[in-house]
Amino acid sequence: MRLDRFLFFIRLLKSRTQAQALLEEGRTRIDGRRVEKTSETVRVGATITLPLRGAVRVIRVLSLPVRRGPSPEARACYEELGVDDQDGAA
């Protein structure tokens, strides 16, 4: 599944356009490797690190969603591994 689509389906971002803009900044990583394009492939078990709303979020992909469903359904597709403030106050 495309990374931009995954981020939209799991409700971390409100639109695929927002997801694409975030990925184009070049600060997102999959398994420690910098994401070069918005169509980067996401697989189950991958670890995604991304800056979001003033913090760095680290999530592990548990399953690939088939649609942008309700929040509980979206939340079941990933596990939150950590959130770090970018301000340094963690």
C-alpha positions as CSV (number, residue, x, y, z in Angstrom):
1,M,0.0,0.0,0.0
2,R,1.2,3.5,-0.8
3,L,2.4,5.4,2.3
4,D,0.3,8.5,1.6
5,R,-2.8,6.4,1.3
6,F,-1.9,4.5,4.5
7,L,-1.5,7.7,6.5
8,F,-4.9,8.9,5.2
9,F,-6.7,5.6,5.9
10,I,-5.4,5.3,9.5
11,R,-6.6,8.9,10.1
12,L,-3.3,10.5,11.0
13,L,-4.0,13.1,8.3
14,K,-7.3,14.5,7.0
15,S,-6.5,14.1,3.3
16,R,-4.1,12.4,1.0
17,T,-3.0,15.8,-0.2
18,Q,-1.8,16.6,3.3
19,A,-0.1,13.2,3.5
20,Q,1.7,13.9,0.2
21,A,2.8,17.3,1.4
22,L,4.2,15.9,4.7
23,L,6.1,13.2,2.8
24,E,7.6,15.6,0.3
25,E,9.2,17.5,3.2
26,G,11.6,14.5,3.4
27,R,11.6,14.0,7.1
28,T,9.6,10.8,7.2
29,R,11.3,7.4,7.5
30,I,10.3,3.7,7.1
31,D,12.5,1.3,9.0
32,G,15.1,4.0,9.4
33,R,15.3,4.7,5.7
34,R,14.3,8.1,4.4
35,V,11.2,8.2,2.3
36,E,12.1,9.5,-1.2
37,K,8.6,9.5,-2.7
38,T,4.9,9.7,-1.6
39,S,4.2,6.3,-3.3
40,E,6.7,4.5,-1.1
41,T,5.3,1.0,-0.2
42,V,4.2,0.2,3.4
43,R,4.2,-3.4,4.6
44,V,3.0,-5.0,7.8
45,G,5.6,-4.9,10.5
46,A,7.2,-1.7,9.1
47,T,8.1,1.1,11.6
48,I,7.3,4.6,10.4
49,T,8.8,7.8,12.0
50,L,7.2,11.1,11.0
51,P,6.9,14.7,12.3
52,L,3.3,15.5,13.1
53,R,1.7,18.3,15.0
54,G,4.9,19.5,16.7
55,A,6.0,16.0,17.7
56,V,7.8,13.1,16.2
57,R,5.5,10.0,16.1
58,V,6.8,6.5,15.8
59,I,4.3,3.8,14.7
60,R,4.4,0.1,13.8
61,V,2.1,-1.2,11.0
62,L,0.0,-4.0,12.3
63,S,-2.3,-4.4,9.3
64,L,-3.1,-2.7,6.0
65,P,-6.5,-1.0,6.0
66,V,-8.9,-1.6,3.1
67,R,-10.7,1.7,3.6
68,R,-10.8,4.9,5.7
69,G,-13.2,3.6,8.3
70,P,-14.1,4.7,11.8
71,S,-11.4,5.7,14.2
72,P,-11.4,2.3,16.2
73,E,-11.0,0.4,12.9
74,A,-8.1,2.7,11.8
75,R,-6.4,2.6,15.2
76,A,-6.3,-1.3,15.0
77,C,-4.0,-1.0,12.0
78,Y,-1.1,0.5,13.9
79,E,0.6,0.6,17.2
80,E,2.0,3.8,18.7
81,L,5.6,3.2,19.8
82,G,6.5,6.7,20.9
83,V,5.9,10.4,20.7
84,D,8.7,12.9,21.1
85,D,8.2,16.7,21.5
86,Q,10.3,18.5,18.9
87,D,10.7,21.3,21.4
88,G,13.1,19.1,23.4
89,A,10.7,18.9,26.3
90,A,10.0,15.1,26.3
